[in-house]
Amino acid sequence: MPKLVKRYANRKLYDTESSTYITLENIEEMVRQGEDVRIIDNSTGEDITSATLAHIVLDQQRANPAFPVSVLRGIIQSGEEFFARLQWPVTQFRDEFKRRAEALEEGGKAIREFVDGTQRSVDEMQRRLDDRFRDAVDQLTHLPEMQHEIDELQKTVGELEDRLMRLEAMVAHERQD
């Protein structure tokens, strides 16, 4: 469950868990430590987490410019396309996996269970990747971490492809017997 922070009309931020007022720097530190933080406007109940995190990124960019102006312009100009390009490898993997899973559908119950379990793993991996992707967009300064995650994802994809090839060989061998 995310940590709840309320923003009052006087622009003060209140951590409901510790019952103390906090600063944007405190929220930044919480996010860096991996805490799930949700910020709401106390008077309207509106979720202002995205706007607050964007404000933190803007403050970081002012204090220590991490991105050249050309990169920031490119992100704004490409809009949704920028994010779609970042997500493209996962989409390609999912489509290829579905195609292979359909080809293996003729196999036995064990293979179907494997495929179902693997699909759940892929869906969970996609959910986690989506969560991390949203965090990365909110914290544009963490692009090196995203590259590490992409490398890990590519490694996982390779391992899953190897497992699928071994299972296809087992099915082919069983059919010959």
MDTraj code that builds the backbone (N, CA, C; nanometers):
import mdtraj as md
import numpy as np

residues = "MET PRO LYS LEU VAL LYS ARG TYR ALA ASN ARG LYS LEU TYR ASP THR GLU SER SER THR TYR ILE THR LEU GLU ASN ILE GLU GLU MET VAL ARG GLN GLY GLU ASP VAL ARG ILE ILE ASP ASN SER THR GLY GLU ASP ILE THR SER ALA THR LEU ALA HIS ILE VAL LEU ASP GLN GLN ARG ALA ASN PRO ALA PHE PRO VAL SER VAL LEU ARG GLY ILE ILE GLN SER GLY GLU GLU PHE PHE ALA ARG LEU GLN TRP PRO VAL THR GLN PHE ARG ASP GLU PHE LYS ARG ARG ALA GLU ALA LEU GLU GLU GLY GLY LYS ALA ILE ARG GLU PHE VAL ASP GLY THR GLN ARG SER VAL ASP GLU MET GLN ARG ARG LEU ASP ASP ARG PHE ARG ASP ALA VAL ASP GLN LEU THR HIS LEU PRO GLU MET GLN HIS GLU ILE ASP GLU LEU GLN LYS THR VAL GLY GLU LEU GLU ASP ARG LEU MET ARG LEU GLU ALA MET VAL ALA HIS GLU ARG GLN ASP".split()
xyz = np.array([
    [0.0845, -0.1172, 0.0000],
    [0.0000, 0.0000, 0.0000],
    [0.0895, 0.1241, 0.0000],
    [0.0599, 0.2205, -0.0863],
    [0.1467, 0.3388, -0.0939],
    [0.1377, 0.4260, 0.0309],
    [0.2487, 0.4930, 0.0565],
    [0.2515, 0.5888, 0.1671],
    [0.1688, 0.7094, 0.1237],
    [0.0791, 0.7552, 0.2102],
    [-0.0106, 0.8650, 0.1767],
    [0.0458, 0.9967, 0.2293],
    [0.0552, 1.0932, 0.1374],
    [0.1003, 1.2275, 0.1725],
    [-0.0111, 1.3232, 0.1292],
    [-0.0472, 1.4130, 0.2188],
    [-0.1510, 1.5108, 0.1870],
    [-0.0857, 1.6470, 0.1653],
    [-0.1342, 1.7169, 0.0604],
    [-0.0898, 1.8546, 0.0384],
    [-0.2032, 1.9460, 0.0797],
    [-0.1712, 2.0381, 0.1691],
    [-0.2711, 2.1320, 0.2193],
    [-0.2707, 2.2597, 0.1363],
    [-0.3726, 2.3431, 0.1547],
    [-0.3893, 2.4665, 0.0786],
    [-0.2673, 2.5578, 0.0928],
    [-0.1989, 2.5521, 0.2069],
    [-0.0800, 2.6345, 0.2263],
    [0.0439, 2.5728, 0.1618],
    [0.0228, 2.4690, 0.0793],
    [0.1244, 2.3993, 0.0007],
    [0.2176, 2.3123, 0.0861],
    [0.1840, 2.2957, 0.2136],
    [0.2635, 2.2083, 0.2988],
    [0.2258, 2.0635, 0.2709],
    [0.3229, 1.9756, 0.2829],
    [0.3043, 1.8330, 0.2596],
    [0.3076, 1.7618, 0.3951],
    [0.2099, 1.6723, 0.4160],
    [0.1955, 1.6061, 0.5450],
    [0.1991, 1.4552, 0.5252],
    [0.2978, 1.3893, 0.5865],
    [0.3109, 1.2439, 0.5820],
    [0.2157, 1.1855, 0.6861],
    [0.1098, 1.1189, 0.6383],
    [0.0086, 1.0680, 0.7315],
    [0.0598, 0.9505, 0.8136],
    [0.1620, 0.8818, 0.7645],
    [0.2155, 0.7664, 0.8376],
    [0.2973, 0.8106, 0.9584],
    [0.3845, 0.9118, 0.9377],
    [0.4694, 0.9573, 1.0480],
    [0.4106, 1.0783, 1.1208],
    [0.2975, 1.1292, 1.0706],
    [0.2300, 1.2453, 1.1301],
    [0.3234, 1.3655, 1.1413],
    [0.3954, 1.3920, 1.0314],
    [0.4872, 1.5060, 1.0283],
    [0.4783, 1.5758, 0.8932],
    [0.5161, 1.7039, 0.8950],
    [0.5267, 1.7768, 0.7696],
    [0.6591, 1.7389, 0.7039],
    [0.6560, 1.7296, 0.5709],
    [0.7763, 1.6913, 0.4967],
    [0.7955, 1.7883, 0.3809],
    [0.9093, 1.7736, 0.3125],
    [0.9422, 1.8596, 0.1991],
    [0.9450, 1.7777, 0.0711],
    [0.9575, 1.8473, -0.0406],
    [0.9731, 1.7779, -0.1689],
    [1.0992, 1.6913, -0.1676],
    [1.2025, 1.7394, -0.0998],
    [1.3268, 1.6619, -0.0898],
    [1.3028, 1.5302, -0.0164],
    [1.2168, 1.5337, 0.0848],
    [1.1830, 1.4099, 0.1559],
    [1.1110, 1.3126, 0.0645],
    [1.0182, 1.3641, -0.0156],
    [0.9470, 1.2780, -0.1108],
    [1.0446, 1.2210, -0.2125],
    [1.1347, 1.3050, -0.2617],
    [1.2351, 1.2575, -0.3573],
    [1.3167, 1.1429, -0.2974],
    [1.3567, 1.1575, -0.1741],
    [1.4358, 1.0536, -0.1075],
    [1.3543, 0.9256, -0.0903],
    [1.2265, 0.9390, -0.0542],
    [1.1404, 0.8212, -0.0396],
    [1.1327, 0.7448, -0.1720],
    [1.1127, 0.8189, -0.2799],
    [1.1010, 0.7558, -0.4115],
    [1.2333, 0.6894, -0.4498],
    [1.3442, 0.7562, -0.4242],
    [1.4762, 0.6977, -0.4551],
    [1.4981, 0.5671, -0.3774],
    [1.4422, 0.5592, -0.2580],
    [1.4576, 0.4387, -0.1764],
    [1.3561, 0.3313, -0.2132],
    [1.2732, 0.3591, -0.3150],
    [1.1808, 0.2579, -0.3638],
    [1.0446, 0.2588, -0.2977],
    [1.0172, 0.3595, -0.2148],
    [0.8864, 0.3662, -0.1506],
    [0.7808, 0.4077, -0.2512],
    [0.6639, 0.3495, -0.2398],
    [0.5493, 0.3867, -0.3221],
    [0.4769, 0.4992, -0.2490],
    [0.4782, 0.6185, -0.3082],
    [0.4225, 0.7365, -0.2433],
    [0.3033, 0.7855, -0.3254],
    [0.1942, 0.8168, -0.2579],
    [0.0753, 0.8731, -0.3232],
    [0.0470, 1.0070, -0.2568],
    [0.0335, 1.1120, -0.3391],
    [0.0138, 1.2458, -0.2872],
    [-0.1241, 1.2940, -0.3318],
    [-0.2030, 1.3364, -0.2350],
    [-0.3373, 1.3859, -0.2685],
    [-0.3531, 1.5285, -0.2176],
    [-0.4384, 1.6040, -0.2872],
    [-0.4742, 1.7388, -0.2437],
    [-0.5789, 1.7224, -0.1339],
    [-0.5499, 1.7719, -0.0170],
    [-0.6382, 1.7501, 0.0973],
    [-0.7772, 1.8105, 0.0767],
    [-0.7863, 1.9255, 0.0099],
    [-0.9175, 1.9900, -0.0039],
    [-1.0034, 1.9259, -0.1116],
    [-0.9423, 1.8735, -0.2204],
    [-1.0225, 1.8165, -0.3299],
    [-1.0183, 1.6644, -0.3350],
    [-0.9185, 1.6046, -0.2713],
    [-0.9030, 1.4597, -0.2776],
    [-0.8378, 1.4141, -0.4077],
    [-0.7981, 1.5075, -0.4914],
    [-0.7376, 1.4775, -0.6218],
    [-0.5971, 1.4180, -0.6027],
    [-0.5666, 1.3150, -0.6814],
    [-0.4337, 1.2543, -0.6789],
    [-0.3395, 1.3445, -0.7582],
    [-0.2412, 1.4021, -0.6909],
    [-0.1468, 1.4932, -0.7558],
    [-0.0048, 1.4361, -0.7547],
    [0.0044, 1.3038, -0.7472],
    [0.1355, 1.2385, -0.7422],
    [0.2175, 1.2712, -0.8652],
    [0.1603, 1.2546, -0.9847],
    [0.2355, 1.2791, -1.1081],
    [0.2861, 1.4220, -1.1144],
    [0.1995, 1.5156, -1.0845],
    [0.2394, 1.6566, -1.0909],
    [0.3501, 1.6864, -0.9903],
    [0.3412, 1.6272, -0.8724],
    [0.4436, 1.6508, -0.7699],
    [0.5772, 1.5901, -0.8111],
    [0.5736, 1.4668, -0.8634],
    [0.6985, 1.4041, -0.9072],
    [0.7582, 1.4798, -1.0259],
    [0.6735, 1.5285, -1.1157],
    [0.7229, 1.6091, -1.2282],
    [0.7882, 1.7370, -1.1753],
    [0.7302, 1.7938, -1.0716],
    [0.7873, 1.9136, -1.0097],
    [0.9269, 1.8833, -0.9532],
    [0.9414, 1.7690, -0.8910],
    [1.0718, 1.7289, -0.8365],
    [1.1730, 1.7138, -0.9497],
    [1.1324, 1.6492, -1.0606],
    [1.2220, 1.6330, -1.1757],
    [1.2612, 1.7693, -1.2305],
    [1.1654, 1.8610, -1.2396],
    [1.1931, 1.9951, -1.2889],
    [1.2945, 2.0646, -1.1975],
    [1.2762, 2.0540, -1.0670],
    [1.3716, 2.1136, -0.9732],
    [1.5106, 2.0541, -0.9909],
    [1.5183, 1.9225, -1.0115],
    [1.6475, 1.8574, -1.0336],
    [1.7118, 1.9091, -1.1616],
    [1.6316, 1.9234, -1.2653],
    [1.6820, 1.9702, -1.3939],
    [1.7341, 2.1129, -1.3813],
    [1.6657, 2.1959, -1.3010],
    [1.7123, 2.3336, -1.2811],
    [1.8458, 2.3343, -1.2064],
    [1.8551, 2.2547, -1.1015],
    [1.9741, 2.2541, -1.0167],
    [2.0931, 2.1880, -1.0862],
    [2.0660, 2.0817, -1.1598],
    [2.1743, 2.0062, -1.2229],
    [2.1223, 1.9491, -1.3540],
    [2.1290, 2.0275, -1.4611],
    [2.0721, 1.9807, -1.5885],
    [2.1297, 1.8459, -1.6300],
    [2.0417, 1.7471, -1.6365],
    [2.0840, 1.6120, -1.6733],
    [2.0595, 1.5842, -1.8202],
    [1.9685, 1.6593, -1.8811],
    [1.9332, 1.6354, -2.0199],
    [1.9585, 1.7607, -2.1013],
    [2.0186, 1.7422, -2.2189],
    [2.0333, 1.8591, -2.3064],
    [1.8951, 1.9053, -2.3535],
    [1.8865, 2.0305, -2.3890],
    [1.7597, 2.0872, -2.4345],
    [1.7064, 2.0076, -2.5539],
    [1.7940, 1.9602, -2.6401],
    [1.7487, 1.8850, -2.7585],
    [1.6755, 1.7570, -2.7182],
    [1.7200, 1.6903, -2.6123],
    [1.6530, 1.5686, -2.5656],
    [1.5156, 1.6028, -2.5095],
    [1.5087, 1.7073, -2.4291],
    [1.3804, 1.7471, -2.3721],
    [1.2829, 1.7886, -2.4819],
    [1.3311, 1.8622, -2.5812],
    [1.2445, 1.8990, -2.6942],
    [1.1952, 1.7742, -2.7663],
    [1.2862, 1.6790, -2.7877],
    [1.2491, 1.5556, -2.8570],
    [1.1408, 1.4792, -2.7838],
    [1.1505, 1.4720, -2.6522],
    [1.0486, 1.4022, -2.5726],
    [0.9139, 1.4718, -2.5877],
    [0.9149, 1.6047, -2.5783],
    [0.7900, 1.6793, -2.5901],
    [0.7327, 1.6661, -2.7305],
    [0.8181, 1.6762, -2.8313],
    [0.7696, 1.6699, -2.9692],
    [0.7165, 1.5327, -3.0059],
    [0.7814, 1.4282, -2.9575],
    [0.7374, 1.2943, -2.9954],
    [0.6222, 1.2452, -2.9089],
    [0.6021, 1.3038, -2.7927],
    [0.4888, 1.2693, -2.7066],
    [0.4804, 1.1206, -2.6799],
    [0.3643, 1.0629, -2.7076],
    [0.3378, 0.9212, -2.6817],
    [0.4335, 0.8303, -2.7595],
    [0.4777, 0.8752, -2.8749],
    [0.5669, 0.7922, -2.9577],
    [0.6959, 0.7585, -2.8828],
    [0.7482, 0.8520, -2.8050],
    [0.8693, 0.8298, -2.7278],
    [0.8506, 0.7119, -2.6327],
    [0.7377, 0.7100, -2.5635],
    [0.7125, 0.6049, -2.4669],
    [0.6827, 0.4723, -2.5367],
    [0.6165, 0.4800, -2.6507],
    [0.5879, 0.3587, -2.7272],
    [0.7173, 0.2940, -2.7750],
    [0.8135, 0.3755, -2.8166],
    [0.9422, 0.3201, -2.8619],
    [1.0171, 0.2530, -2.7470],
    [1.0052, 0.3059, -2.6273],
    [1.0701, 0.2432, -2.5128],
    [1.0060, 0.1091, -2.4789],
    [0.8768, 0.0963, -2.5066],
    [0.8048, -0.0250, -2.4708],
    [0.8047, -0.1280, -2.5839],
    [0.8512, -0.0907, -2.7017],
    [0.8458, -0.1774, -2.8197],
    [0.9084, -0.3154, -2.7979],
    [1.0280, -0.3284, -2.7371],
    [1.0856, -0.4638, -2.7200],
    [0.9954, -0.5580, -2.6404],
    [0.9295, -0.5077, -2.5391],
    [0.8415, -0.5928, -2.4587],
    [0.7221, -0.6380, -2.5422],
    [0.6669, -0.5457, -2.6198],
    [0.5532, -0.5798, -2.7057],
    [0.5937, -0.6854, -2.8077],
    [0.7102, -0.6684, -2.8684],
    [0.7591, -0.7663, -2.9662],
    [0.7748, -0.9035, -2.9006],
    [0.8317, -0.9069, -2.7809],
    [0.8521, -1.0333, -2.7106],
    [0.7178, -1.1007, -2.6823],
    [0.6213, -1.0227, -2.6341],
    [0.4919, -1.0791, -2.6004],
    [0.4247, -1.1377, -2.7247],
    [0.4302, -1.0652, -2.8366],
    [0.3684, -1.1144, -2.9599],
    [0.4359, -1.2428, -3.0074],
    [0.5672, -1.2471, -3.0031],
    [0.6403, -1.3670, -3.0456],
    [0.6094, -1.4833, -2.9526],
    [0.6019, -1.4555, -2.8245],
    [0.5712, -1.5612, -2.7287],
    [0.4324, -1.6185, -2.7546],
    [0.3346, -1.5324, -2.7803],
    [0.1991, -1.5806, -2.8078],
    [0.1977, -1.6672, -2.9324],
    [0.2714, -1.6254, -3.0352],
    [0.2766, -1.7037, -3.1582],
    [0.3336, -1.8426, -3.1309],
    [0.4414, -1.8485, -3.0556],
    [0.5019, -1.9781, -3.0235],
    [0.4117, -2.0617, -2.9331],
    [0.3455, -1.9978, -2.8395],
    [0.2562, -2.0702, -2.7487],
    [0.1415, -2.1334, -2.8266],
    [0.0896, -2.0610, -2.9250],
    [-0.0185, -2.1151, -3.0066],
    [0.0304, -2.2358, -3.0869],
    [0.1554, -2.2310, -3.1350],
    [0.2107, -2.3422, -3.2110],
    [0.2274, -2.4660, -3.1217],
    [0.2526, -2.4447, -2.9941],
    [0.2725, -2.5566, -2.9015],
    [0.1415, -2.6090, -2.8422],
    [0.0308, -2.5439, -2.8754],
    [-0.0991, -2.5785, -2.8168],
    [-0.1326, -2.7261, -2.8335],
    [-0.0829, -2.7880, -2.9418],
    [-0.1134, -2.9287, -2.9669],
    [-0.0468, -3.0210, -2.8643],
    [0.0548, -2.9707, -2.7975],
    [0.1284, -3.0527, -2.7007],
    [0.0399, -3.0988, -2.5866],
    [0.0997, -3.1678, -2.4956],
    [0.0265, -3.2255, -2.3826],
    [-0.0068, -3.1252, -2.2740],
    [-0.0672, -3.1770, -2.1700],
    [-0.1119, -3.0948, -2.0575],
    [0.0066, -3.0247, -1.9903],
    [0.1185, -3.0932, -1.9789],
    [0.2355, -3.0333, -1.9132],
    [0.2825, -2.9097, -1.9887],
    [0.2795, -2.9169, -2.1196],
    [0.3223, -2.8020, -2.1991],
    [0.2227, -2.6884, -2.1834],
    [0.0934, -2.7197, -2.1829],
    [-0.0072, -2.6147, -2.1638],
    [0.0113, -2.5473, -2.0274],
    [0.0387, -2.6270, -1.9251],
    [0.0611, -2.5687, -1.7931],
    [0.1852, -2.4799, -1.7939],
    [0.2893, -2.5263, -1.8637],
    [0.4109, -2.4454, -1.8749],
    [0.3815, -2.3132, -1.9446],
    [0.3090, -2.3212, -2.0546],
    [0.2773, -2.2008, -2.1313],
    [0.1930, -2.1055, -2.0466],
    [0.0924, -2.1599, -1.9779],
    [0.0083, -2.0752, -1.8931],
    [0.0909, -2.0099, -1.7827],
    [0.1759, -2.0877, -1.7194],
    [0.2616, -2.0329, -1.6135],
    [0.3571, -1.9280, -1.6670],
    [0.4120, -1.9557, -1.7849],
    [0.5035, -1.8601, -1.8453],
    [0.4289, -1.7328, -1.8847],
    [0.3078, -1.7466, -1.9364],
    [0.2284, -1.6286, -1.9732],
    [0.1995, -1.5439, -1.8495],
    [0.1673, -1.6102, -1.7381],
    [0.1451, -1.5343, -1.6144],
    [0.2732, -1.4621, -1.5737],
    [0.3862, -1.5310, -1.5900],
    [0.5144, -1.4669, -1.5572],
    [0.5404, -1.3474, -1.6474],
    [0.5109, -1.3638, -1.7763],
    [0.5305, -1.2538, -1.8704],
    [0.4370, -1.1379, -1.8352],
    [0.3117, -1.1686, -1.8030],
    [0.2171, -1.0635, -1.7651],
    [0.2643, -0.9912, -1.6387],
    [0.3128, -1.0689, -1.5420],
    [0.3639, -1.0085, -1.4194],
    [0.4869, -0.9234, -1.4499],
    [0.5740, -0.9770, -1.5355],
    [0.6927, -0.9015, -1.5751],
    [0.6500, -0.7727, -1.6457],
    [0.5490, -0.7798, -1.7325],
    [0.4982, -0.6613, -1.8019],
    [0.4421, -0.5618, -1.7019],
    [0.3668, -0.6117, -1.6028],
    [0.3109, -0.5214, -1.5022],
    [0.4218, -0.4510, -1.4252],
    [0.5223, -0.5301, -1.3840],
    [0.6340, -0.4693, -1.3115],
    [0.7098, -0.3710, -1.3991],
    [0.7285, -0.4076, -1.5256],
    [0.7978, -0.3177, -1.6182],
    [0.7177, -0.1896, -1.6381],
    [0.5847, -0.2024, -1.6514],
    [0.5005, -0.0837, -1.6658],
    [0.5129, 0.0066, -1.5430],
    [0.5119, -0.0546, -1.4235],
    [0.5267, 0.0243, -1.3000],
    [0.6605, 0.0956, -1.2984],
    [0.7638, 0.0219, -1.3322],
    [0.8973, 0.0826, -1.3316],
    [0.9110, 0.1873, -1.4417],
    [0.8458, 0.1619, -1.5539],
    [0.8512, 0.2568, -1.6646],
    [0.7860, 0.3886, -1.6221],
    [0.6700, 0.3802, -1.5571],
    [0.6047, 0.5025, -1.5102],
    [0.6951, 0.5751, -1.4108],
    [0.7591, 0.5013, -1.3218],
    [0.8509, 0.5634, -1.2264],
    [0.9669, 0.6300, -1.2999],
    [1.0182, 0.5624, -1.4028],
    [1.1307, 0.6180, -1.4777],
    [1.0913, 0.7465, -1.5492],
    [0.9704, 0.7496, -1.6025],
    [0.9245, 0.8708, -1.6697],
    [0.9091, 0.9825, -1.5674],
    [0.8563, 0.9497, -1.4509],
    [0.8404, 1.0505, -1.3456],
    [0.9754, 1.0997, -1.2955],
    [1.0759, 1.0177, -1.3064],
    [1.2090, 1.0522, -1.2551],
    [1.3077, 1.0462, -1.3697],
    [1.2927, 1.1291, -1.4678],
    [1.3708, 1.1211, -1.5903],
    [1.5215, 1.1100, -1.5665],
    [1.5657, 1.1342, -1.4465],
    [1.7083, 1.1296, -1.4189],
    [1.7606, 0.9882, -1.3977],
    [1.6754, 0.8866, -1.4046],
    [1.7177, 0.7498, -1.3760],
    [1.7278, 0.6643, -1.5019],
    [1.7644, 0.7197, -1.6164],
    [1.7724, 0.6431, -1.7405],
    [1.8765, 0.5299, -1.7351],
    [1.9906, 0.5443, -1.6671],
    [2.0849, 0.4301, -1.6595],
    [2.0229, 0.3078, -1.5930],
    [1.9377, 0.3277, -1.4929],
    [1.8703, 0.2143, -1.4290],
    [1.7798, 0.1437, -1.5287],
    [1.7138, 0.2218, -1.6151],
    [1.6249, 0.1627, -1.7157],
    [1.7067, 0.0751, -1.8112],
    [1.8273, 0.1184, -1.8481],
    [1.9114, 0.0381, -1.9374],
    [1.9468, -0.0936, -1.8704],
    [1.9750, -0.0904, -1.7405],
    [2.0039, -0.2139, -1.6681],
    [1.8840, -0.3076, -1.6711],
    [1.7646, -0.2525, -1.6513],
    [1.6436, -0.3342, -1.6540],
    [1.6201, -0.3927, -1.7929],
    [1.6482, -0.3147, -1.8967],
    [1.6332, -0.3662, -2.0335],
    [1.7307, -0.4812, -2.0555],
    [1.8541, -0.4666, -2.0069],
    [1.9530, -0.5746, -2.0197],
    [1.9045, -0.7001, -1.9487],
    [1.8486, -0.6835, -1.8274],
    [1.7961, -0.7976, -1.7527],
    [1.6795, -0.8622, -1.8269],
    [1.5938, -0.7793, -1.8854],
    [1.4788, -0.8295, -1.9605],
    [1.5258, -0.9086, -2.0821],
    [1.6271, -0.8586, -2.1514],
    [1.6796, -0.9308, -2.2670],
    [1.7390, -1.0647, -2.2245],
    [1.8041, -1.0680, -2.1097],
    [1.8595, -1.1932, -2.0588],
    [1.7457, -1.2919, -2.0300],
    [1.6383, -1.2421, -1.9660],
    [1.5226, -1.3270, -1.9343],
    [1.4576, -1.3787, -2.0617],
    [1.4460, -1.2932, -2.1625],
    [1.3876, -1.3348, -2.2907],
    [1.4714, -1.4476, -2.3507],
    [1.6030, -1.4340, -2.3464],
    [1.6904, -1.5391, -2.3989],
    [1.6710, -1.6700, -2.3246],
    [1.6591, -1.6631, -2.1937],
    [1.6386, -1.7842, -2.1151],
    [1.5046, -1.8497, -2.1487],
    [1.4004, -1.7682, -2.1645],
    [1.2696, -1.8225, -2.1994],
    [1.2707, -1.8845, -2.3391],
    [1.3409, -1.8216, -2.4326],
    [1.3512, -1.8790, -2.5674],
    [1.4226, -2.0138, -2.5631],
    [1.5290, -2.0231, -2.4836],
    [1.6002, -2.1506, -2.4691],
    [1.5072, -2.2581, -2.4127],
    [1.4287, -2.2225, -2.3110],
    [1.3358, -2.3198, -2.2514],
    [1.2309, -2.3652, -2.3530],
    [1.1804, -2.2699, -2.4322],
    [1.0815, -2.3048, -2.5329],
    [1.1399, -2.3988, -2.6381],
    [1.2633, -2.3737, -2.6801],
    [1.3262, -2.4600, -2.7808],
    [1.3463, -2.6008, -2.7250],
    [1.3852, -2.6123, -2.5975],
    [1.4019, -2.7445, -2.5378],
    [1.2676, -2.8172, -2.5298],
    [1.1622, -2.7440, -2.4940],
    [1.0302, -2.8054, -2.4869],
    [0.9813, -2.8481, -2.6257],
    [1.0073, -2.7664, -2.7269],
    [0.9685, -2.8040, -2.8629],
    [1.0414, -2.9317, -2.9050],
    [1.1679, -2.9426, -2.8677],
    [1.2451, -3.0640, -2.9009],
    [1.1879, -3.1849, -2.8266],
    [1.1486, -3.1648, -2.6999],
    [1.0904, -3.2756, -2.6232],
    [0.9585, -3.3213, -2.6871],
    [0.8764, -3.2269, -2.7279],
    [0.7479, -3.2613, -2.7896],
    [0.7728, -3.3366, -2.9211],
    [0.8666, -3.2888, -2.9997],
    [0.8972, -3.3545, -3.1264],
    [0.9479, -3.4970, -3.1006],
    [1.0305, -3.5132, -2.9982],
    [1.0850, -3.6442, -2.9630],
    [0.9714, -3.7383, -2.9167],
    [0.8783, -3.6855, -2.8346],
    [0.7663, -3.7666, -2.7854],
    [0.6762, -3.8110, -2.9000],
    [0.6587, -3.7272, -2.9988],
    [0.5747, -3.7620, -3.1140],
    [0.6386, -3.8716, -3.1974],
    [0.7702, -3.8753, -3.2001],
    [0.8408, -3.9794, -3.2761],
    [0.8286, -4.1144, -3.2082],
    [0.8177, -4.1086, -3.0767],
    [0.8079, -4.2351, -3.0012],
    [0.6687, -4.2847, -3.0139],
])
top = md.Topology()
chain = top.add_chain()
for i, resn in enumerate(residues, 1):
    res = top.add_residue(resn, chain, resSeq=i)
    for name in ("N", "CA", "C"):
        top.add_atom(name, md.element.get_by_symbol(name[0]), res)
traj = md.Trajectory(xyz[None], top)
